[in-house]
Amino acid sequence: MADPYLLSAKRFLDLGDARGAEELARQSLAAGGEGAEALHLLAESLRRQGRLEEAGQAFKDVLKAQPENGGAWLGLGLVAEAGQDTQRAGEAFAKAVQFLPDSLEARLGLASAHQAQGRGIAAAEAWLEAWLLKPKDFRLHNILWQALNEIAELGEGYVGAIAKGNEARAMGMSDEALAAYRSAQALRPDLPFAHSRAGCLLATAGELQGAEAEFLKARERADWVETGIRLSPGFFQSLEEHRPALEILNLSPVSGPVVVVGCDAGYFSRYAATLHQSLVRCEDGKTGLHVHLVHPDAACLKAARAMGAGISVETPEFDGCSRNFVNTYYASARFLALPRLLDAYGRPLLVMDIDAVLLKPLTPLWAAMSGADMAIRRLKGRMVDPWNQPQANLVGVSPTPGGKSFTDLLARYLAHFVAKRQMFGFFDQTALYSVLAAAGLALKEGAFPDDAYGYPSNRGALSEELVYPPNLIVGEVKTPVTEAPNLVCRET
């Protein structure tokens, strides 16, 4: 006969009532119920209450009776992790993986413990095993992808070969780097990551045909950043005309250049006021603001009108789309709308992120756009991947024939993947890179200064407490706006 206390304790845990589960587990133990299982439920209920010492002892008691209990080893690892004992956490998670090889939580715990102890190869290997359990999880893919992009330690196997390639690339030894990536590909031909690394290496060297072949192999194996990279001229020739389904409600009344942002109602409510206030302070009414809203609500429309902003809106259909696709669409919507807005305004536009703040006048940016079809900030460095060089957080366009061709092709590029419901990760970045690198447009490109955009030194603080480097022109906010910050424009 099933133990009624245990059944109820499990239900209480499922409902998030750890205190109630603890009481029922203790009643089961007192009644002589199934000891190890009741003790395990007791341990887990204690862990969820943050009573780590008691929980750890209870998990150890389970393991005295059942040393191969993977769930208890997992619980012990979580207790040690919460207590910041990374050594014991790693040991416990390793045991959990041994007895529960299909446990995603155990493998992620093991990866985190390795990472905390500076064992990058071991961490990446654990993340790889976790990803193999759930390869369609974009968050897992991104964690592993980022780790393999950056790792440069001595190691063996697939991860070690990629690390060797990264180290050689950082030293400027391109042939050795490519050989290492090829070695990783041979070890695991089913995985995309070494193909992505080789593609970035070749693209940086200007070998676009070879890079395209590597990116193709990567995207055949998994959808991620490589899905948005196309370096074949024929691809651009096949793109269809794009007619954005948007409505321009009004244009900014300011006669000068215009800052363009795009977002949903949630991001608008969090960040628009900060950006607008800084624009007024730093540009002194000489620069307009245009907000392109995806699925706006009445409150954000009212607020945008009160700002005197130009407004355009769209309501795309997202049924059946992943959250990653929807978020990526929000980031790309401003570029999809850009050809219409450039035609409507007929003057220079500066496309920005809405979660940004002006710290100085935009004078250097407008100067960089003078006489140019478009302008952008490019990251530099041997290990900066090519798709990450042209930065999407500041893109200037002019109403010249070249500027219009650029915005039109960029919108058609993005629309192609929207129609296929195939947008992942940093898609606006990969689209910009592909169009600028391989479309064959003869553009006069202006260069924004390196300090045009950057990040606070105390990321995560409240917006009014963020501290930025003194030379920065535009800074990222990335925190909810709780109250209007006291921003003072620093003159150049």
Secondary structure, DSSP 8 states (H G I E B T S, - for coil): ---HHHHHHHHHHHTT-HHHHHHHHHHHHHTT--HHHHHHHHHHHHHHTT-HHHHHHHHHHHHHH-TT-HHHHHHHHHHHHHTT-HHHHHHHHHHHHHH-TT-HHHHHHHHHHHHHTT-HHHHHHHHHHHHHHSTT-HHHHHHHHHHHHH------HHHHHHHHHHHHHHTT-HHHHHHHHHHHHHH-TT-SHHHHHHHHHHHHTT-HHHHHHHHHHHHHH--SGGGG----HHHHHT--------EEEE----SS-EEEEEEEHHHHHHHHHHHHHHHHHHHTTSSEEEEEEES--HHHHHHHHHTT-EEEEE----TT--HHHHHHHHHHHHHHHHHHHHHHH-S-EEEE-SSEEE-S-SHHHHHHHTT-SEEEEE--STTS-GGGSEEEEEEEE-SSHHHHHHHHHHHHHHHHHHHTT---SSHHHHHHHHHHHHS-----EEE--GGGEE--TTTTS-GGG----TT-SEEE--S---S---------
